[in-house]
Amino acid sequence: MNRIEPRSGVAFELPKGAQLTVCDPEGSQVSDLLAYNAQDVREVISNGRTFDYEETIRLGRGHRLWSNRSNPMLSITSDTVKRHDFLLTPCSEDTFKHFYPDKPLHRGCFGNLVEALEPYGIGPDDIPTAFNLFMNVPVDGDSGVLTVKPPLSEPGDTIVMRAEMDLIIGLTACSAYDSNGGSFRPIDYQVSTSG
């Protein structure tokens, strides 16, 4: 396993057919995931297309994550947590100013992703809503109100996804207080060939 240190991020290539395993080694830690078509980074993961085609906001094993061009990018093949978020954007300096004015300013997952993805020609305006692994965001069915709760993930919990095209992946160990139950831990990941 490769380790993403707390409040940081990485980017890497994920070939078609390869599997990406993301592990929460200590529990209660969110990881923001982005995916881009490696041949054309203007094709990017889309929460709206995913909700359309999967017909749910509760994504897990057996679901696919779709691109803005209506192509499947990742298939979830294993999921021990079964609670992730695809509604909220990566935390940023503005997030910290808005929600945590009494805390030190941090560039958040947005800033970490911008830095990690820059070598691939991906800029700040190319960062969409991330698939927030292990993030616990209950939605009230009547009012539509969102609440950010601590993750349900326990030490060693994982999600495994298979690449449906050659991808560039951005991945973080999230920096926001509420998303991670008030403290920050690492995220582990591994790329392996399927079969």
Secondary structure, 3 states (H helix, E strand, C coil): CEEECCCCEEEEEECCCEEEEEEECCCCCCEEEEEEECCEEEEEECHHHHHHHHCCCCCCCCCEEEECCCCEEEEEEEECCCCCECCCCCCCHHHHHHHCCCCCCCCHHHHHHHHHHHHHCCCHHHCCCCEEECCECCECCCCCCECCECCCCCCCEEEEEEECCCEEEEEECCCCCHHHCCCCCCEEEEEEECC
